[in-house]
Structures are given as C-alpha cells and as structure tokens.
Amino acid sequence: MSRRALLQAGGIGLLGLGLPRLLAAQQQGAAATLPPGAGRAKRCIFLFMWGGPSQLDTFDMKPEAPDEVRGDFRPIATSVPGLQICEHFQKLAPRMDKVAVIRSLNHNDPAHLSSGHATLTGHLAPQINSDAAPPSDNDTPHLGSTLARVRPAGGVLPSFVTLPWLAYHPAAPGGQAPGQHGGWLGRNFDPMLLSGDPNDPNWSVSELGLQPGISIDRLHDRQTLLGTIDAQREQLARAGAAADLGAWQARAFDMLGAPSARAAFDLSQEPAADRERYGRNIHGQCVLLARRLIERGVSLVCVNWHNDGRNFWDTHGNNFNRLKNDLIPPADQALAALLDDLSTRGLLDETIVAWVGEFGRRPQIDRGSAGREHWPYCYSGLLAGGGIRGGAIHGASDSIAARPAQSPVTPRDYAATILAALGISPEIKLPDRLGRPMPVCDGTPIAELFG
C-alpha cells in the first residue's frame, strides 16, 4: 500500500466511518456495476463436480465430430428448442427451460487443486498450475465464506455448510484442494463440514448430539462457566485464534441448545417418496439435505462430489462406462429433483444453483484407456434460479469442443455471476486478518444470463 493509502486507512476510525459502514458504502457504490436483473438470490446451492466432467459427453455434444472425438453417447432434445444434451440426462432434459448452459468456460490451468481454487473462490490460487500446493491462509475465501462475511445468515444455523467432505485428490501431492475455507478472512468463516453418507440409516451429525447425562440446562451451565473462564483470559482472547475459537464455541452452544437446528439436519423427517426422488445414494441425499438447509436459513451449501474411490469425474480411463453407470445417473436425478422442489416451493427465483467442475476433458479419446485427459481450454457449466434466464445458452465451442468460438468466460466470471445473483458486487474488497483490503473476486458477471 502507498503512504497515502495507509494514511487514508488509518483515518477511517477517526472520521467515524467504521468497518460495517465502510463496507456498506463500498457495496452501495458498486451496486451500479451489477447487471440488470441481478441481486434477486438470497441463497446458493453449489454442486461441485470434483474431477472435471467431460463437456463432450454432457452438455456440449458434437455428434458430427470424428469418431475419435464424439464418443459413445448421443444427444437428446430438451424442453428448450434447439438445445440438446447427453441422452443419459433423461430427467434433466425436460427441465432445461429452468437452466442456463455455459459452453465457453475456459482457462489454462490443467491442475485439479489450483483450478479448483479458482472455481470455488473466483480468484486465482496463490500457486497456479499446481497440484502440489495444499490449502493455506493465503487462499481467497470460498464463495460461501464471502457470503457469510458480507451477509451472514440469521438464526442459529451457520451461514456456510460443506458436505460430504472437503474435496481431496489422492493423485495430487497437495491432497486437499485450496479455496474451500475462510482463507485470508480467518477460520471463523470456515464452513461447517458435514461428513459421511447421509444415505446411511445410521448417519447423523455427531457434533449436534448431547453426551449421555448432559441436559440442555446442564449445557447452559457449562456455557456460563466457560464464559467466565474466557473472561479471565483477556490477553489470550485478544489473539486472533482465540477470538475465532470463541465465535465457534458460541455458535456450537447455540446449535446444541436449539432443537430446530438439530432437526434441520434430520433427513428422516423427509417423506420416503421425496428421498427416493433425489436418489437413495450419497449424492442424492446430500443435495436433498442442501435443500433442507437453505430452507432453514443457511446462505450457501456446497455439495462436493463425494469420494467414490475411483477418482470422481476425473475419467482418464473407462470414461463412458463411468459416466453412464456411476456419475451421470445420480447427478441427473438429484439436480432434476432439486429444481422441481425449488420451483414448487417458490424458492427457485431466490436460490441460485450452480453445477460445474474445475475443467473439462480433452476432445480426443485415449483409445488405450477409453478415457479423456484434463482439458481446461473449453468446458461447460450450468446455472439456474436466482434471476438466471432459464433455457439460455451462453457461448459456443468450436467443432470439437476444444476452444471457445463465441463469448469465452473464465471460472472467475462464473463465480462473479453467482455473487452478482446474490446482490454482491465482485468488485468489493474485504479486510483480511491484518485489516488489509482484499478483492473477493477477479471476474466479471455474465450479464447476458440475467433478465
């Protein structure tokens, strides 16, 4: 920062313009940059297809391409005239009038971890083109963390929930993808992680269960005692880690003491027929749980494609059997059921739904492995609800879906579009743990998708 900028930042408090008012003024000044029609969404469900779905075998099929490109699948008509998608998205096809397809996503980072960071945050990773850099405090906050900071949810439920795990790739030296936490905002803006398989009859959120012999009254007594002890540690409480811990403790006590909060995570309260509609599998039940949580006040739920033990959507080998038998059917069923429920409950216009991976797949099929390699240079993603025009097709790829031919956009633009739908200008800056103003996103909203 320049000397002038430092003096200006230091004078903010003297002028009576506190951080909340500063952020509000900044947001009001940036509101004019939002596209017309943006800002209607109140919440978001982000379905992260970890591993990179093939654009050619999902939403940008090329039936006229050479054999070594087009693959085994055939396109089918949808509810949108002229829009075709893969034949295995049988349930989604008649609902595509609610969905916008982006066929010109692109970037130049073929690494899972760093491109995952860009997808989930709207900012390049601290170390780009890298599968070796794990999460760090220098990561840009996840979109859910940004939303929790700018517009925290009311009530006792957290603003940001991730399930059923933090995306991890065993073939990547860095392991877990960066960009899934609070990053430079601090740990207080990490998501609440719900791990395990919600389709398991014995699944529960163990953190919300009281220990045997502990009543709600006794829990409150313990909370009071803990508050007294913490008050005697003033010096320690001034440290950032201690402050974060205190906020987490308060949130945990609130949820433990609220039966309605615990009920929000209880899938047994859903009718059996509804659970079947979403699919009695880990992904389907995660998406159903995401719907329950946003109905009850959670601002953003991120459903990461689960650990299936076979590299997720990363189909270097056996691409077509994996897609046909294991990947597309549960994704298709869950997304179709979610769109139906949000529509019938009057929530779709207030909820933006994102479906995307970190990149696509190489057009040329590896005949030895029947797979497709990483391909960040052109791929597809979906957006629905929250003011997004259903049935829209943004951008186009070339004849083999190798490069954008029209209206190229980046994953940062995709993230900026989500923020804009939520009424948050991607141009705003938030203070990091040291008080430095940091940009929350490095993209431009796709204005054509609103209206």
C-alpha positions as MATLAB code, in Angstrom:
seq = 'MSRRALLQAGGIGLLGLGLPRLLAAQQQGAAATLPPGAGRAKRCIFLFMWGGPSQLDTFDMKPEAPDEVRGDFRPIATSVPGLQICEHFQKLAPRMDKVAVIRSLNHNDPAHLSSGHATLTGHLAPQINSDAAPPSDNDTPHLGSTLARVRPAGGVLPSFVTLPWLAYHPAAPGGQAPGQHGGWLGRNFDPMLLSGDPNDPNWSVSELGLQPGISIDRLHDRQTLLGTIDAQREQLARAGAAADLGAWQARAFDMLGAPSARAAFDLSQEPAADRERYGRNIHGQCVLLARRLIERGVSLVCVNWHNDGRNFWDTHGNNFNRLKNDLIPPADQALAALLDDLSTRGLLDETIVAWVGEFGRRPQIDRGSAGREHWPYCYSGLLAGGGIRGGAIHGASDSIAARPAQSPVTPRDYAATILAALGISPEIKLPDRLGRPMPVCDGTPIAELFG';
ca = [
       0.000    0.000    0.000;
       1.161    3.542   -0.715;
       1.763    6.040    2.106;
      -1.385    7.905    1.030;
      -3.466    4.705    1.182;
      -2.096    3.868    4.624;
      -2.960    7.323    5.932;
      -6.448    7.070    4.469;
      -6.996    3.631    6.017;
      -5.705    4.853    9.378;
      -8.061    7.817    9.301;
     -11.198    5.780    8.798;
     -11.785    5.300   12.511;
     -11.038    8.947   13.304;
     -13.664   10.041   10.793;
     -16.246    7.800   12.413;
     -16.569    5.543    9.379;
     -16.350    2.092   10.967;
     -15.833   -1.100    9.030;
     -19.546   -2.005    8.724;
     -20.367    1.444    7.355;
     -17.315    1.341    5.087;
     -18.406   -1.981    3.600;
     -21.970   -0.766    3.198;
     -20.824    2.384    1.423;
     -18.498    0.368   -0.774;
     -21.271   -2.048   -1.675;
     -23.715    0.772   -2.434;
     -21.132    2.414   -4.665;
     -20.544   -0.850   -6.502;
     -24.228   -1.755   -6.833;
     -24.436    0.113  -10.116;
     -21.946   -2.370  -11.564;
     -24.340   -5.287  -11.091;
     -26.064   -6.389  -14.317;
     -29.756   -5.515  -14.687;
     -31.833   -8.289  -13.142;
     -29.076   -9.392  -10.749;
     -29.380   -9.381   -6.977;
     -32.551  -11.446   -6.580;
     -30.997  -14.517   -4.972;
     -30.886  -14.898   -1.196;
     -29.066  -18.208   -1.068;
     -26.967  -20.608   -3.159;
     -26.532  -24.349   -3.643;
     -23.175  -25.049   -5.277;
     -22.835  -28.553   -6.754;
     -19.109  -29.026   -7.350;
     -18.433  -31.864   -9.787;
     -14.933  -32.549   -8.494;
     -12.659  -34.132  -11.095;
     -13.824  -32.376  -14.266;
     -16.860  -33.634  -16.252;
     -16.437  -34.121  -19.990;
     -18.176  -31.331  -21.896;
     -18.473  -33.594  -24.954;
     -20.357  -36.239  -23.006;
     -22.686  -33.978  -21.019;
     -23.838  -30.549  -22.273;
     -21.828  -29.776  -25.425;
     -22.067  -32.848  -27.584;
     -20.604  -32.946  -31.098;
     -22.438  -35.709  -32.986;
     -20.848  -34.647  -36.294;
     -17.293  -34.781  -34.973;
     -14.869  -37.587  -35.971;
     -15.172  -40.934  -34.208;
     -12.112  -40.281  -32.060;
     -13.832  -37.215  -30.610;
     -17.581  -37.691  -30.376;
     -17.636  -40.823  -28.207;
     -20.375  -43.362  -27.473;
     -23.267  -41.150  -26.386;
     -25.974  -39.494  -28.457;
     -27.744  -36.152  -27.904;
     -31.408  -35.866  -26.995;
     -33.857  -32.979  -27.290;
     -34.757  -30.912  -24.242;
     -37.596  -28.598  -23.245;
     -35.653  -25.780  -24.940;
     -35.957  -25.763  -28.752;
     -32.548  -26.324  -30.332;
     -30.844  -27.313  -27.086;
     -29.617  -30.911  -26.921;
     -27.772  -32.637  -24.112;
     -26.481  -36.146  -23.398;
     -29.010  -38.960  -23.641;
     -28.215  -40.069  -20.086;
     -29.557  -36.847  -18.568;
     -33.062  -38.190  -19.015;
     -34.573  -36.421  -16.007;
     -32.848  -33.088  -16.551;
     -33.722  -32.806  -20.264;
     -37.408  -31.824  -19.748;
     -36.329  -29.265  -17.116;
     -33.688  -27.422  -19.124;
     -36.060  -24.476  -19.546;
     -35.086  -23.663  -15.936;
     -31.337  -23.945  -16.598;
     -28.730  -21.809  -18.367;
     -25.891  -23.654  -20.103;
     -22.478  -22.025  -20.423;
     -20.468  -23.711  -23.198;
     -17.465  -21.409  -23.308;
     -15.848  -21.751  -19.887;
     -12.084  -21.837  -20.254;
      -8.757  -21.246  -18.519;
      -5.209  -22.563  -18.887;
      -4.666  -24.476  -15.643;
      -4.843  -28.291  -16.009;
      -4.140  -28.956  -12.305;
      -7.031  -30.090  -10.104;
      -6.067  -28.192   -6.959;
      -5.278  -24.725   -8.246;
      -8.135  -24.734  -10.787;
     -10.467  -25.910   -8.024;
      -9.475  -22.822   -6.044;
     -10.406  -20.539   -8.966;
     -13.754  -22.292   -9.373;
     -14.768  -22.091   -5.727;
     -13.448  -18.604   -4.963;
     -13.435  -16.536   -8.158;
      -9.733  -15.821   -7.764;
      -6.547  -17.466   -8.990;
      -4.847  -19.719   -6.460;
      -1.755  -18.393   -4.669;
       0.190  -21.008   -6.651;
      -1.319  -21.592  -10.103;
      -0.834  -24.650  -12.312;
      -0.127  -26.685   -9.210;
      -1.355  -29.919   -7.721;
       1.279  -29.628   -5.007;
       0.059  -26.590   -3.038;
      -2.386  -27.522   -0.241;
      -4.825  -25.109    1.420;
      -3.276  -22.127    3.203;
      -4.231  -18.930    4.989;
      -3.372  -17.101    1.761;
      -6.250  -18.696   -0.152;
      -9.073  -16.474   -1.308;
     -12.184  -17.314    0.759;
     -14.710  -19.742   -0.675;
     -17.815  -18.047   -2.082;
     -19.655  -19.363    0.968;
     -17.154  -17.683    3.288;
     -17.505  -14.410    1.404;
     -21.285  -14.614    1.658;
     -21.037  -15.410    5.382;
     -18.846  -12.323    5.869;
     -20.892   -9.880    3.790;
     -24.393  -11.166    4.545;
     -24.383  -13.627    7.452;
     -27.423  -15.802    7.970;
     -29.662  -15.049   10.900;
     -30.627  -17.645   13.471;
     -28.530  -20.397   14.974;
     -27.606  -22.300   11.805;
     -24.275  -21.482   10.155;
     -24.133  -19.336    7.037;
     -21.951  -21.794    5.106;
     -22.087  -25.613    5.066;
     -19.997  -28.076    3.037;
     -20.751  -31.779    2.568;
     -19.943  -34.652    2.452;
     -16.187  -33.900    2.567;
     -13.538  -31.374    1.616;
     -12.545  -32.227   -1.950;
      -9.303  -34.200   -1.963;
      -7.402  -35.910   -4.769;
      -5.131  -38.828   -3.836;
      -3.062  -38.427   -7.018;
      -2.291  -34.767   -6.223;
       0.758  -34.184   -3.989;
      -1.058  -31.324   -2.255;
      -4.028  -33.570   -1.453;
      -6.903  -31.310   -0.460;
      -7.972  -28.568   -2.861;
      -7.328  -24.995   -1.688;
     -10.124  -22.455   -1.636;
     -12.559  -24.475    0.487;
     -12.146  -22.455    3.691;
     -12.261  -18.934    5.063;
      -8.749  -18.296    3.679;
      -7.490  -14.822    4.484;
     -10.822  -13.979    6.185;
      -9.871  -16.323    9.014;
     -11.103  -19.623   10.407;
     -14.266  -18.075   11.766;
     -15.552  -18.164    8.189;
     -14.721  -21.812    7.504;
     -17.735  -23.939    6.579;
     -19.483  -26.299    8.897;
     -18.417  -29.664    7.460;
     -20.979  -32.481    7.424;
     -19.063  -35.629    6.614;
     -20.168  -39.180    5.913;
     -23.006  -40.665    3.876;
     -26.457  -39.187    4.583;
     -27.970  -42.209    2.832;
     -26.678  -44.459    5.604;
     -29.572  -45.220    8.016;
     -27.216  -44.599   10.938;
     -25.873  -41.271    9.666;
     -26.206  -38.275   11.962;
     -24.398  -35.053   12.750;
     -22.475  -36.296   15.751;
     -21.379  -32.789   16.735;
     -25.022  -31.874   17.434;
     -25.700  -34.748   19.778;
     -25.525  -34.225   23.524;
     -23.400  -36.608   25.544;
     -25.314  -39.101   27.750;
     -26.347  -37.477   31.008;
     -25.994  -33.915   29.643;
     -29.296  -31.990   29.644;
     -29.924  -28.636   27.976;
     -29.855  -26.936   31.413;
     -26.529  -28.527   32.250;
     -25.214  -27.477   28.838;
     -26.124  -23.858   29.585;
     -24.381  -24.114   32.985;
     -21.229  -25.295   31.215;
     -21.515  -22.434   28.731;
     -21.727  -19.903   31.572;
     -18.699  -21.443   33.288;
     -16.734  -21.405   30.049;
     -17.630  -17.741   29.534;
     -16.332  -16.916   32.998;
     -13.036  -18.701   32.338;
     -12.627  -16.998   28.979;
     -13.285  -13.581   30.524;
     -10.282  -14.151   32.800;
      -8.034  -14.649   29.789;
      -8.211  -11.164   28.340;
      -4.745  -11.179   26.954;
      -5.234  -14.518   25.210;
      -8.689  -13.502   23.996;
      -7.150  -10.628   22.061;
      -5.261  -13.113   19.858;
      -6.894  -13.915   16.555;
      -7.016  -17.677   17.127;
      -8.702  -17.221   20.481;
     -11.272  -14.850   19.000;
     -12.087  -17.357   16.284;
     -12.404  -20.126   18.866;
     -14.799  -18.041   20.934;
     -17.061  -17.425   17.956;
     -17.109  -21.109   17.102;
     -17.904  -22.016   20.720;
     -20.834  -19.604   20.801;
     -22.197  -20.989   17.547;
     -21.818  -24.577   18.743;
     -23.678  -23.890   22.002;
     -26.473  -22.153   20.100;
     -26.975  -25.140   17.796;
     -26.736  -27.687   20.590;
     -29.396  -25.859   22.552;
     -31.855  -25.436   19.659;
     -33.961  -28.488   18.722;
     -34.992  -26.756   15.493;
     -31.338  -26.539   14.452;
     -30.772  -30.231   15.036;
     -33.983  -31.033   13.156;
     -32.702  -29.202   10.079;
     -30.123  -31.954    9.581;
     -32.570  -34.810   10.145;
     -33.368  -36.425    6.797;
     -35.701  -38.914    8.460;
     -38.249  -36.078    8.563;
     -38.430  -36.143    4.758;
     -41.162  -38.319    3.166;
     -39.794  -41.584    1.800;
     -41.023  -40.696   -1.693;
     -39.026  -37.461   -1.656;
     -35.881  -39.253   -0.590;
     -36.385  -41.669   -3.487;
     -36.841  -38.792   -5.941;
     -33.420  -37.410   -5.086;
     -31.837  -40.870   -5.260;
     -31.019  -43.181   -2.391;
     -27.305  -42.602   -2.760;
     -24.768  -40.301   -1.135;
     -25.013  -37.526   -3.739;
     -28.795  -37.518   -3.912;
     -29.195  -37.326   -0.152;
     -26.544  -34.596    0.117;
     -28.498  -32.492   -2.381;
     -31.733  -33.138   -0.501;
     -30.044  -32.073    2.734;
     -28.772  -28.946    0.975;
     -32.359  -28.051    0.097;
     -33.455  -28.546    3.732;
     -30.649  -26.315    4.973;
     -31.245  -23.381    2.635;
     -34.956  -23.549    3.513;
     -33.990  -23.070    7.148;
     -31.641  -20.142    6.747;
     -28.221  -21.408    5.600;
     -26.886  -18.991    2.981;
     -24.699  -21.320    0.922;
     -24.391  -25.099    0.829;
     -21.549  -26.597   -1.198;
     -22.032  -30.245   -2.189;
     -18.684  -31.626   -3.314;
     -18.851  -34.764   -5.437;
     -18.136  -37.483   -2.928;
     -15.179  -39.802   -2.512;
     -16.238  -42.751   -4.639;
     -12.801  -44.387   -4.511;
     -12.473  -44.125   -8.299;
     -11.244  -40.586   -8.931;
     -14.653  -38.894   -9.093;
     -15.333  -37.189  -12.501;
     -11.632  -37.500  -13.365;
     -12.241  -40.076  -16.113;
      -8.771  -40.718  -17.527;
      -9.924  -44.264  -18.150;
     -13.218  -46.041  -18.797;
     -14.838  -42.636  -19.380;
     -18.054  -43.807  -20.996;
     -18.921  -46.646  -18.622;
     -18.140  -44.476  -15.610;
     -20.340  -41.660  -16.890;
     -23.191  -43.916  -17.973;
     -23.306  -46.153  -14.898;
     -21.860  -44.221  -11.950;
     -21.677  -40.475  -12.481;
     -24.437  -39.072  -14.665;
     -27.430  -41.004  -13.229;
     -27.150  -39.740   -9.618;
     -26.182  -36.241  -10.777;
     -29.125  -36.135  -13.188;
     -31.650  -37.401  -10.669;
     -30.590  -35.128   -7.829;
     -30.459  -31.941   -9.912;
     -33.863  -32.628  -11.500;
     -35.456  -33.242   -8.092;
     -33.845  -30.105   -6.660;
     -35.146  -27.922   -9.500;
     -38.638  -29.389   -9.063;
     -38.679  -28.769   -5.322;
     -37.323  -25.237   -5.516;
     -39.899  -24.416   -8.192;
     -42.916  -25.876   -6.407;
     -41.903  -24.277   -3.097;
     -41.441  -20.835   -4.667;
     -37.729  -20.808   -3.883;
     -36.081  -21.067   -7.303;
     -36.164  -17.345   -8.028;
     -34.453  -16.694   -4.679;
     -31.917  -19.524   -4.913;
     -29.090  -19.767   -7.409;
     -27.995  -23.313   -8.229;
     -24.533  -23.921   -9.706;
     -23.339  -27.185  -11.332;
     -19.752  -27.175  -12.554;
     -16.351  -28.861  -12.328;
     -12.861  -27.390  -12.304;
     -12.270  -28.106  -16.018;
     -13.387  -30.363  -18.878;
     -11.885  -33.263  -20.797;
      -9.667  -33.489  -23.874;
     -11.678  -33.954  -27.101;
      -9.518  -36.782  -28.431;
     -10.304  -40.095  -26.753;
      -7.421  -42.204  -25.495;
      -8.312  -45.477  -27.176;
      -5.956  -47.448  -24.950;
      -7.791  -46.485  -21.767;
     -11.132  -45.358  -23.267;
     -10.646  -42.153  -21.290;
     -10.232  -38.425  -21.769;
      -7.417  -36.351  -20.249;
      -7.658  -32.988  -18.465;
      -8.781  -30.091  -20.664;
      -9.234  -26.614  -19.152;
      -9.342  -24.821  -22.516;
     -13.080  -25.314  -23.083;
     -15.821  -26.856  -20.926;
     -19.406  -26.416  -19.744;
     -21.232  -25.384  -16.583;
     -24.821  -24.821  -15.507;
     -26.617  -22.096  -13.560;
     -30.278  -21.972  -12.555;
     -32.554  -19.812  -10.434;
     -31.723  -16.569   -8.692;
     -32.644  -14.389  -11.666;
     -30.757  -16.505  -14.223;
     -32.624  -16.869  -17.537;
     -33.778  -20.461  -17.862;
     -33.145  -22.037  -21.255;
     -30.301  -19.640  -22.059;
     -27.210  -20.855  -23.898;
     -24.158  -18.694  -23.344;
     -21.166  -19.020  -25.629;
     -20.259  -21.748  -28.058;
     -17.314  -24.020  -28.675;
     -15.592  -24.972  -31.904;
     -16.445  -28.110  -33.884;
     -14.785  -30.477  -31.397;
     -15.366  -28.526  -28.133;
     -11.664  -27.808  -27.880;
     -11.796  -23.995  -27.693;
     -14.462  -21.334  -27.240;
     -15.754  -19.999  -30.541;
     -18.045  -17.356  -29.030;
     -18.202  -15.371  -25.794;
     -15.426  -17.021  -23.755;
     -15.705  -16.777  -19.962;
     -13.499  -17.925  -17.109;
     -14.343  -19.727  -13.862;
     -13.740  -16.362  -12.185;
     -16.517  -14.872  -14.321;
     -18.716  -17.822  -13.341;
     -18.083  -17.084   -9.652;
     -18.679  -13.363  -10.223;
     -22.044  -14.223  -11.782;
     -23.028  -16.156   -8.654;
     -22.023  -13.244   -6.432;
     -23.947  -10.813   -8.650;
     -27.041  -13.019   -8.467;
     -26.717  -12.768   -4.676;
     -26.515   -8.976   -4.880;
     -22.799   -8.861   -4.053;
     -20.619   -6.862   -6.401;
     -17.467   -8.841   -7.220;
     -15.636   -5.510   -7.053;
     -15.939   -5.168   -3.288;
     -12.939   -5.672   -1.033;
     -12.917   -7.197    2.423;
     -10.300   -6.797    5.155;
      -8.093   -9.783    5.821;
      -6.895  -10.726    9.309;
      -4.407   -7.815    9.226;
      -7.015   -5.314    8.075;
      -5.719   -5.069    4.508;
      -8.423   -4.619    1.839;
      -8.508   -7.686   -0.400;
     -10.591   -8.227   -3.569;
     -13.092  -11.057   -3.154;
     -13.333  -11.916   -6.857;
     -11.374  -11.323  -10.036;
     -14.155  -11.937  -12.554;
     -16.902  -10.126  -14.435;
     -20.540  -11.247  -14.155;
     -22.070  -12.743  -17.300;
     -24.655  -10.021  -17.789;
     -26.478  -11.830  -20.609;
     -27.649  -14.537  -18.237;
     -29.834  -12.174  -16.196;
     -33.260  -10.863  -17.128;
];
